[in-house]
Amino acid sequence: MDFEGPRRYSQSRNFVGGVKRQPQAFAADVVSRRPSYYAPYDNTMKKQGPNKFSRNLVWTSKQYKSPDQANGSSTKPKPPVLGRGCSVSVSSSRKTAISDTKKSVCCKFWIAGNCKKGEQCQFLHSWSSRFPGLAMVASLEGHKNDIKGIALPQGSDKLFSVSSDDTLRIWDCHTGQCVHTINLQAEAKAAGSLISEDSWVFLGLRNAVKAFNVQSSKDLHLDGVVGGQVRAMTVANGMLFAGTSSGTISVWKANTTDSDVSDPFKYLTSLEGHHSGEVTCFVVGKQLLYSGSVDKTIKVWDLDTLQCVMTLKQHTDTVTSLLCWEKCLISSSLDGTIKVWTCSENGSLEVTHTRRQEQSVHALCGVHDAEAKPIMFCSYQNGTVGIYDLPSFEERGKMFSTHTITTLTVGPGGLLFSGDKTGNLRVWSLAAGTKV
C-alpha cells in the first residue's frame, strides 16, 4: 500500500502566499492520511523539505534582542509583539570557562526578572539554546491551568486551545489576541482533549465529543457511547477514535454515502475490555493504531478489523506519548524512559533502545528541520524540552519553560505550539521545519 507524504496546509482566505480552498463536507475531509512518518514498518519514507504551501501567518522568526542583550538591563524580558521574533541563540560573548552544564540551564533569576549579572551571568538568559533558527515568537496569555490540546485547523486563521480551567479559547493568528472564550464549566463538561483534522476541530469532554467545522460553521454533538472523560483523540482510515478515562475507545465513521451529510459522523463501536486504565495517547502507523494508557501498556489495533493484535508491556508507569518514525515506534513514560520499538523477525514489536532520563517524560513531537533531517522534541518534568537527532538521539538543543510542558503540537510553516501545566501557551518558529 502506498502512503502519502506529509499533508500540505492550505487556507480558504486570501492570505499572502496562501491557497484558496472551497468548503468541503466532512466526508471528503476526514480520509485516511497516514504519511510515511507514521508507518513503523514502511520503507518508503522520503525526507520532506520545507512546506512551501504553509500559511503566511504573522508569527515570524526575525532576530530580536532581549532587554539584557540590548542594554545590559536585568529586567525580565517581555514576550515579543506578534510579527517580531525572539532571539534564542546563546551569546557568543559568554566566557569559555562556563561549564556546559551551566550553559544548558536557564537562569531562574532571569525568569523571575531580577538577575543583576546580565552578560556576566553563568546561566542562560534565553528560552532555548544551541538550536539554530529556533525562536519563541509569541506568548498567548489567558488560560489558568494545564493546556490539554492545541489545534490550528486547515482553512482558518484561528488557533484553538483548551485547558483544564474548563475554557476553550480561540486566538487570532494575526494579532495574538483571544477573540472568543467558551466556558465549558457552564455546560458541566470538563475538557480533556482537542485536535483538528482538515477543517474540523474535535473537542473531547466528559462523556461526550463535539465537532466544529471552521468552514461551514457546522457544530455537532456526536451521538454514541463515550465511557468517561475523553483524554486522547486521533483520526485514521476515515474514523475518529476517542480514548477515555475508563479505558474504552469510542469510534465514529465518516459518512461517505449520504449526499446530505447532515450527520457526517456515524457511531461505529466501542473498543472495550483491553486497557484497564485511562487512555492517554494515540498514534497511527500504516494500518495500525497504537494506544497508550496509565495501565503501563501500549495496545496495537488493526484498523481494518478494529481488533487488538498486540500488547506491549515494557514500561513501568503511565505511557504519556507515542511517535512513529520510519520502521520504529517511539514511546515515553512517567517511568523516565523513552523506548524505541522495532519489528522482529516473528512480527512482534521489541524494544531495541531505551533512553533513561532522571525525570518523567511527558510529551513527544517529531519534525524535519530546515535540512530535512528528522528531529524529536521530548518534554520533561522540570520544564525543559530536549531536541534530538533521529536515529542517533544526539542532543541538538533545548527549550525551556517555567513549568512542565504537557502539550506539543506541530503547525504549518515550521510553527510549534507548546502548552504547560499553568496555562502558558507559546508559539515557536522552527525556521523551515516540517512535521515528521
Secondary structure by P-SEA (a helix, b strand, c coil): ccccccbbbbbccccccbbbbccccccccccccccccccccccccccccccccccccccccccccccccccccccccccccccbbbbccccccccccccccccccccccccccccccccccccccccccccccccccccccccccccccccccccccbbbbbccccbbbbbccccccccccccccccccccccccccccbbbbbcccbbbbbbcccccccccccccccccccccccccbbbbbccccbbbbbbccccccccccccccccccccccccccccccccccbbbbbccccbbbbbccccccccccccccccccccccccccbbbbbccccbbbbbbbcccccccccbbbbccccccbbbbbbccccbbbbbbbccccbbbbbccccccccccccccccccbbbbbccbbbbbbcccbbbbbbbccccccc
